[in-house]
Amino acid sequence: MIEDRPLPAAAHAPHVPLTDYYQTEQERRAYLRRIFDNTAVDYDRIESLLALGTGSRYRRLALIRGGLKAGMKVLDVGVGTGLVAAQACHLTGDAALVTGVDPSPGMMAASKLPAAMVLVEGRAESLPFPDNHFDFLSMGYALRHISDLAVAFAEFERVLKPGGRCCILEITQAQSRIGRWLLKNYMRGVIPLLARVVSKHKESETIWRYYWDSIEACVPPEQVIATLRAAGLKQVNRYVEVGVFSEYQAVKTLGSNTN
């Protein structure tokens, strides 16, 4: 399904503060870094349960739909343990073409990525790369952890080469009431319970509850699309799989330089 219709205003914060976990923006950043660092050892195992073993194939196909091709120079923002980046390495044909950036050194340390791939500590809102540098930019399920979408998307536009493509993967709310109920109970009930059984760190159960709470509170897809457009990106679309897996696709125009 492709959406392209009149849109609301651009967004800054991806969701309201989730005060069950933190109180201020400064606390939010510290909280996320700590909990991702602490639970990195469990992340891939639990994610495999969440995706029912289909995650790798879905990520690969999403990157192909986003326009990733062999030989492209790729930046994966919010690389985490490298689940999206691993597929990018395969599709580009050369892991040295792929760079990952993440604010959590613990998550990157837990990755099993090729040695040729570059990993850099950094934030989406201040990418440590020059202008017009990458052919393709991906981000997998990290949109809700950004502090300011408008600032981050402007950075995405800046580091992409003219003609470069952007593909953002995210889980969004189901449209139907029963779909929302099923997804909430699976992600906030079943997955944290499984995490309690299989995890090595006590906070692994908490992070998956937080994961759902941030999905539930996240700005709607229409505002994400509006914010990508406000950053200067073009051909902005949203492709949806099984009603909840959103792929935001965009292109930096050939006439663009830097913001």
C-alpha positions as CSV (number, residue, x, y, z in Angstrom):
1,M,0.0,0.0,0.0
2,I,1.4,3.4,-1.0
3,E,0.2,6.6,0.8
4,D,0.6,10.0,-0.8
5,R,-2.0,12.6,0.2
6,P,-2.4,16.0,1.9
7,L,-0.4,16.0,5.1
8,P,-0.3,17.6,8.5
9,A,2.5,19.7,10.0
10,A,6.0,18.3,10.4
11,A,6.9,16.7,13.8
12,H,9.8,17.2,16.2
13,A,9.5,14.7,19.1
14,P,8.5,11.3,17.9
15,H,6.2,10.8,20.9
16,V,5.2,12.4,24.2
17,P,7.5,11.7,27.1
18,L,7.0,8.2,28.5
19,T,7.2,9.2,32.2
20,D,7.0,5.6,33.4
21,Y,10.6,5.4,32.3
22,Y,12.1,8.9,32.4
23,Q,11.0,12.5,33.1
24,T,13.1,14.8,30.9
25,E,14.8,14.8,27.5
26,Q,18.2,14.5,29.3
27,E,16.9,11.6,31.3
28,R,15.5,10.0,28.2
29,R,18.8,9.9,26.4
30,A,20.6,8.5,29.4
31,Y,17.9,5.9,30.0
32,L,17.9,4.7,26.4
33,R,21.7,4.4,26.3
34,R,21.8,2.5,29.5
35,I,19.0,0.1,28.7
36,F,20.3,-0.6,25.2
37,D,23.8,-1.1,26.4
38,N,22.6,-3.4,29.2
39,T,20.3,-5.6,27.1
40,A,22.4,-5.8,23.9
41,V,23.5,-9.4,24.7
42,D,19.8,-10.5,24.6
43,Y,18.5,-8.3,21.7
44,D,19.0,-10.5,18.7
45,R,17.6,-13.6,20.5
46,I,14.5,-11.8,21.5
47,E,14.0,-10.0,18.2
48,S,14.1,-13.4,16.5
49,L,11.2,-14.5,18.7
50,L,9.3,-11.3,17.9
51,A,9.7,-11.7,14.2
52,L,9.0,-15.4,14.2
53,G,12.2,-16.0,12.3
54,T,11.3,-13.9,9.3
55,G,13.2,-10.7,10.2
56,S,16.2,-11.2,8.0
57,R,14.2,-11.9,4.8
58,Y,11.9,-9.0,5.5
59,R,14.7,-6.5,6.0
60,R,16.4,-7.6,2.8
61,L,13.3,-7.2,0.8
62,A,12.6,-3.8,2.4
63,L,16.0,-2.5,1.4
64,I,15.5,-3.8,-2.2
65,R,12.1,-2.0,-2.3
66,G,13.9,1.1,-1.0
67,G,16.3,1.0,-3.9
68,L,19.5,-0.4,-2.5
69,K,21.7,-1.9,-5.2
70,A,25.2,-3.4,-5.4
71,G,28.0,-1.0,-5.2
72,M,26.1,1.7,-3.3
73,K,27.7,3.5,-0.3
74,V,25.4,3.0,2.6
75,L,24.8,4.6,6.0
76,D,22.7,2.6,8.5
77,V,21.5,5.0,11.3
78,G,20.6,3.4,14.6
79,V,22.6,0.3,13.5
80,G,22.2,-1.4,16.9
81,T,23.3,-5.0,16.6
82,G,23.4,-4.8,12.9
83,L,20.3,-6.6,11.8
84,V,19.6,-4.2,8.9
85,A,23.2,-3.5,8.2
86,A,23.9,-7.2,7.7
87,Q,21.4,-7.3,4.9
88,A,22.9,-4.1,3.4
89,C,26.4,-5.7,3.4
90,H,24.9,-8.7,1.5
91,L,23.1,-6.5,-1.1
92,T,25.9,-4.1,-1.8
93,G,28.4,-6.9,-2.3
94,D,31.1,-5.3,-0.2
95,A,30.8,-4.7,3.6
96,A,33.4,-1.9,3.4
97,L,30.7,0.1,1.6
98,V,28.5,0.0,4.7
99,T,28.8,2.3,7.7
100,G,26.7,2.0,10.9
101,V,26.2,4.7,13.5
102,D,24.5,4.3,16.9
103,P,24.6,6.1,20.3
104,S,24.9,2.7,22.1
105,P,28.4,1.2,22.1
106,G,27.0,-1.8,23.8
107,M,24.7,-2.6,21.0
108,M,27.4,-2.2,18.4
109,A,29.8,-4.4,20.4
110,A,27.2,-7.2,20.4
111,S,26.9,-7.1,16.6
112,K,28.2,-9.9,14.4
113,L,28.9,-7.8,11.4
114,P,31.8,-8.3,8.9
115,A,35.1,-6.8,10.0
116,A,35.3,-4.6,6.9
117,M,32.2,-2.7,8.0
118,V,32.7,0.6,9.8
119,L,30.9,1.3,13.1
120,V,30.8,4.8,14.5
121,E,29.3,6.1,17.8
122,G,26.9,9.0,17.1
123,R,23.4,10.3,17.0
124,A,20.9,10.7,14.1
125,E,20.5,14.4,15.0
126,S,24.2,15.1,14.5
127,L,25.7,12.6,12.0
128,P,29.5,12.7,12.0
129,F,29.9,12.5,8.2
130,P,30.4,15.1,5.4
131,D,27.7,16.4,3.1
132,N,26.7,14.5,0.0
133,H,28.5,11.3,1.1
134,F,26.2,8.3,0.9
135,D,24.1,6.8,-1.9
136,F,21.7,5.1,0.5
137,L,20.6,5.7,4.1
138,S,18.7,3.1,6.1
139,M,17.2,3.1,9.6
140,G,15.6,0.1,11.2
141,Y,13.1,0.5,14.1
142,A,15.0,3.4,15.6
143,L,12.7,6.3,14.6
144,R,11.0,6.3,18.0
145,H,14.3,6.7,19.8
146,I,15.2,10.0,18.0
147,S,14.8,13.2,20.1
148,D,13.9,15.4,17.1
149,L,12.7,14.0,13.8
150,A,12.9,17.3,11.9
151,V,16.6,17.7,12.9
152,A,17.4,14.1,12.1
153,F,15.7,14.0,8.8
154,A,17.6,17.2,7.8
155,E,20.8,15.4,8.6
156,F,19.7,12.5,6.5
157,E,19.1,14.9,3.6
158,R,22.5,16.5,4.2
159,V,24.7,13.4,4.1
160,L,22.9,11.8,1.1
161,K,24.3,12.4,-2.3
162,P,22.0,14.1,-4.8
163,G,19.8,11.2,-6.1
164,G,20.5,9.2,-2.9
165,R,17.8,7.2,-1.4
166,C,16.4,6.8,2.2
167,C,14.6,3.8,3.6
168,I,13.2,3.9,7.2
169,L,11.7,0.8,8.7
170,E,9.3,1.1,11.6
171,I,6.5,-0.7,13.3
172,T,3.3,1.3,13.4
173,Q,-0.2,0.9,14.8
174,A,-2.6,-1.4,13.1
175,Q,-5.7,0.3,11.6
176,S,-8.3,-2.0,13.1
177,R,-9.2,-2.2,16.7
178,I,-8.7,-6.0,16.8
179,G,-5.3,-5.6,15.1
180,R,-4.2,-3.0,17.6
181,W,-5.3,-5.2,20.5
182,L,-3.5,-8.3,19.1
183,L,-0.3,-6.4,18.5
184,K,-0.3,-4.7,21.9
185,N,-0.9,-8.0,23.7
186,Y,1.8,-9.8,21.7
187,M,4.5,-7.1,22.1
188,R,3.7,-5.8,25.6
189,G,2.6,-9.1,27.1
190,V,3.9,-12.2,25.2
191,I,7.4,-10.9,24.2
192,P,8.3,-9.5,27.6
193,L,7.3,-12.8,29.2
194,L,9.5,-14.7,26.8
195,A,12.3,-12.2,27.4
196,R,12.1,-13.0,31.1
197,V,12.6,-16.6,30.3
198,V,15.4,-16.5,27.8
199,S,17.3,-13.3,28.7
200,K,20.6,-12.9,30.5
201,H,19.8,-9.3,31.8
202,K,16.9,-8.4,34.0
203,E,16.2,-5.2,31.9
204,S,15.5,-7.2,28.7
205,E,11.9,-7.6,29.8
206,T,11.6,-3.9,30.4
207,I,13.0,-2.8,27.0
208,W,10.4,-4.7,25.1
209,R,7.6,-3.1,27.1
210,Y,9.2,0.2,26.4
211,Y,9.3,-0.8,22.7
212,W,5.6,-1.2,22.6
213,D,4.8,1.9,24.6
214,S,6.9,4.1,22.2
215,I,5.0,2.5,19.2
216,E,1.7,3.3,20.8
217,A,2.6,6.9,21.6
218,C,4.5,7.6,18.3
219,V,3.3,10.3,15.9
220,P,1.2,9.0,13.1
221,P,2.7,8.0,9.7
222,E,1.3,11.1,8.1
223,Q,3.4,13.3,10.3
224,V,6.5,11.2,9.6
225,I,5.9,11.7,5.9
226,A,5.4,15.4,6.3
227,T,8.6,15.7,8.3
228,L,10.6,13.9,5.6
229,R,9.2,16.3,3.0
230,A,9.9,19.4,5.2
231,A,13.5,18.2,5.3
232,G,13.7,18.6,1.6
233,L,13.4,15.0,0.6
234,K,11.2,14.1,-2.4
235,Q,9.2,11.2,-3.7
236,V,8.2,10.4,-0.1
237,N,6.1,7.3,0.2
238,R,5.0,4.8,2.8
239,Y,4.8,1.1,1.9
240,V,3.1,-1.2,4.5
241,E,3.5,-4.9,5.0
242,V,0.8,-6.9,7.0
243,G,-0.7,-3.6,8.3
244,V,2.1,-2.7,10.8
245,F,5.5,-2.9,9.1
246,S,6.0,0.6,7.6
247,E,8.7,1.5,5.1
248,Y,9.2,5.2,4.6
249,Q,11.0,5.8,1.2
250,A,12.4,9.1,0.0
251,V,14.9,10.5,-2.4
252,K,17.3,13.5,-2.3
253,T,16.8,15.4,-5.6
254,L,19.6,15.7,-8.1
255,G,19.6,19.5,-7.7
256,S,20.1,19.3,-3.9
257,N,23.3,20.3,-2.2
258,T,23.2,20.9,1.6
259,N,20.6,22.5,3.8
